[in-house]
Amino acid sequence: MFYYFINGKFYFGIVLLTQLNPSIKEGVDITVLLPNYFESSIENFKKESFINGIYDRNLLAPQTIINKRAWLLGFFVNFKTIELSELNILEFLRFEAWGKVYDYNYQEVNNIPELSLFGSAGLYGYEGIEYLIQVGIGLCCDENEDPYSYYTHENFQKMIKGRSLPY
């Protein structure tokens, strides 16, 4: 787990995978989940509330693949360890890459069980993840820029088959 401080609050996130695409070195493409869970201080963190937010899919963004810069530059700070088995979430993750849908093992699949856990296999840099977080908590949004532009791509629209987007 990790936390980040923004808008006077401590938000918490979790690393789900350290390698999605096996052709990319482990630790380069880090899959994170950003629940909409925050506290006024780190000491007030409640594991049950954090996990419940994930179960309820109360997320700031779909799972996102980032590089290490968010940690190297101090935006994300390591916090605690939670066993992913407690979350029961990995089997629901889906990623779009090159017009295909992949699961968390980077195996091609034909289903998308939950749109809230369907994201791009593309890599976001530090600035990109910071922007997604700001949009997710409602701090800012450039009306000329769609933070989840892959949702509007023609291939993506075919994959979701007219279902409502959660973001």
BELCOR-V265097 format. One record per run of one state. SS is the DSSP state (2 for helix, 1 for strand, 0 for the rest). FROM is the first residue (numbers start at 1). TO is the last residue. Records with the same first field share a line. If there is no record, write none. Layout:
SS->FROM-TO / FROM-TO
//
This chain:
0->1-1 / 7-8 / 18-29 / 34-34 / 36-37 / 40-41 / 45-46 / 56-58 / 60-63 / 67-68 / 73-76 / 79-83 / 87-89 / 93-93 / 98-99 / 103-107 / 110-114 / 121-122 / 125-125 / 137-148 / 153-153 / 161-167
1->2-6 / 9-17 / 30-33 / 35-35 / 38-39 / 59-59 / 64-66 / 77-78 / 94-97 / 100-102 / 108-109 / 118-120 / 123-124
2->42-44 / 47-55 / 69-72 / 84-86 / 90-92 / 115-117 / 126-136 / 149-152 / 154-160
//
